[in-house]
Amino acid sequence: MDWEEIAGNTYYFAPVNDIRYVGQQIARLIDLLVIERGANISSFHIIGHSLGAHTAGYAASFTKTGRISRVTGNNPKIFSLK
């Protein structure tokens, strides 16, 4: 899910307020794929970075057709060794 238009807002709290909604929409898409197209709910792996990691968690929690088998949240830190 490309939510760059929402997440790219330079005012940090605007995208923070939208992560729950975006997660709900992702869950709706997954449920639709399971119901309408016969996708296997256990084959989904949701990956998100930074706020996207929170969104991935929301998406997994909002699915109604079953349990997402894997959710990965990434937020790498870059350290300077100087």
VMD Tcl script that draws the C-alpha trace (Angstrom):
set ca {
  {0.00 0.00 0.00}
  {1.53 3.28 -1.04}
  {0.35 5.95 1.36}
  {3.12 8.43 0.58}
  {0.65 11.25 -0.03}
  {-0.64 10.94 3.54}
  {2.58 9.85 5.26}
  {4.72 12.44 3.47}
  {3.15 15.35 5.34}
  {5.96 17.29 7.04}
  {3.74 17.99 10.02}
  {4.33 14.66 11.83}
  {1.06 14.49 13.73}
  {-1.09 14.58 10.58}
  {0.08 11.15 9.36}
  {0.05 9.84 12.95}
  {-3.66 10.59 13.10}
  {-4.24 8.66 9.88}
  {-2.42 5.38 10.61}
  {-5.48 3.74 12.16}
  {-7.62 4.63 9.12}
  {-4.99 3.40 6.66}
  {-4.69 0.16 8.66}
  {-8.46 -0.31 8.43}
  {-8.37 0.17 4.67}
  {-5.56 -2.37 4.28}
  {-7.56 -4.84 6.40}
  {-10.60 -4.26 4.18}
  {-8.49 -5.02 1.11}
  {-7.12 -8.22 2.65}
  {-10.61 -9.34 3.69}
  {-11.88 -8.64 0.18}
  {-9.06 -10.69 -1.35}
  {-9.86 -13.58 1.00}
  {-13.63 -13.48 0.44}
  {-13.83 -12.56 -3.23}
  {-10.65 -14.12 -4.63}
  {-10.05 -17.05 -2.28}
  {-6.71 -15.79 -0.99}
  {-5.31 -17.68 2.00}
  {-5.22 -15.34 5.02}
  {-2.22 -17.20 6.44}
  {-0.14 -16.39 3.35}
  {-0.13 -12.63 4.02}
  {2.96 -10.95 5.45}
  {2.52 -7.26 6.25}
  {5.70 -5.19 6.45}
  {5.95 -1.56 7.50}
  {8.66 0.93 8.32}
  {8.39 3.59 11.03}
  {4.75 4.78 11.06}
  {4.10 2.08 8.50}
  {5.02 -0.48 11.16}
  {2.21 0.84 13.34}
  {-0.09 0.80 10.32}
  {0.84 -2.83 9.64}
  {-0.10 -3.72 13.20}
  {-3.45 -1.99 12.86}
  {-4.09 -3.73 9.54}
  {-3.44 -7.12 11.10}
  {-5.66 -6.37 14.08}
  {-8.58 -5.17 11.92}
  {-8.79 -8.18 9.57}
  {-12.07 -10.04 10.03}
  {-11.46 -13.15 7.93}
  {-8.71 -14.62 10.08}
  {-5.32 -14.03 11.58}
  {-2.42 -12.58 9.61}
  {0.45 -15.02 10.00}
  {3.26 -12.48 10.03}
  {3.70 -8.76 10.68}
  {7.12 -7.12 10.52}
  {7.90 -3.62 11.74}
  {11.18 -2.04 10.69}
  {12.76 1.06 12.09}
  {16.49 0.83 11.52}
  {18.78 3.19 13.35}
  {21.89 4.47 11.69}
  {24.79 4.96 14.05}
  {27.95 6.87 13.41}
  {31.11 5.28 14.74}
  {33.02 8.56 14.84}
}
mol new
graphics top color blue
foreach p $ca { graphics top sphere $p radius 0.5 }
foreach p [lrange $ca 0 end-1] q [lrange $ca 1 end] { graphics top cylinder $p $q radius 0.2 }
display resetview
